[in-house]
């Protein structure tokens, strides 16, 4: 399906991508804590809403 060169490129690209994303996230961690404080509650509410919709679907099906 993929050639050996494509697989090697894909694996190296993935490793480099993860390293760069991790580095950038750690560098911006102070800003994230300052500006995005309390966003966990929005995530919990969103997951709860999706769960409620799924529950209603299974109850009335």
C-alpha atoms as one frame of an Amber mdcrd trajectory, in Angstrom:
protein
   0.000   0.000   0.000   2.764   2.477   0.928   6.355   2.341  -0.213   9.175
   2.050   2.309  10.162   5.677   1.747   6.626   6.866   2.394   6.424   4.886
   5.636   9.748   6.245   6.859   8.701   9.800   5.978   5.355   9.351   7.733
   6.933   8.004  10.904   9.613  10.717  11.017   7.037  13.420  10.304   4.805
  12.140  13.126   7.700  12.057  15.600   8.825  15.573  14.637   5.246  16.864
  14.806   4.706  15.468  18.310   8.013  16.937  19.518   7.213  20.397  18.122
   3.660  20.408  19.485   4.866  19.302  22.936   7.580  21.975  22.962   5.161
  24.718  21.940   2.544  23.648  24.488   5.087  23.684  27.317   6.324  27.095
  26.195   2.795  28.545  26.244   1.653  26.807  29.437   1.722  30.001  31.537
  -0.445  31.816  29.005  -2.884  28.903  28.875  -3.269  28.934  32.649  -3.815
  32.698  32.649  -6.267  33.122  29.775  -8.087  29.787  29.670  -8.820  29.345
  33.369 -12.157  27.617  33.966 -12.594  26.218  30.480 -12.692  22.697  31.907
 -16.264  23.419  33.010 -17.270  24.204  29.443 -15.784  20.874  28.329 -17.628
  19.016  31.092 -20.902  20.753  30.165 -20.426  19.914  26.481 -19.707  16.240
  27.218 -22.703  16.153  29.574 -24.945  17.654  26.899 -23.825  15.088  24.313
 -24.357  12.337  26.897 -27.844  13.642  27.630 -28.723  13.638  23.925 -27.434
  10.051  23.602 -29.409   8.984  26.687 -32.616  10.516  25.337 -32.058   8.757
  22.024 -31.650   5.356  23.691 -34.592   5.902  26.058 -37.066   6.781  23.299
 -35.840   4.325  20.718
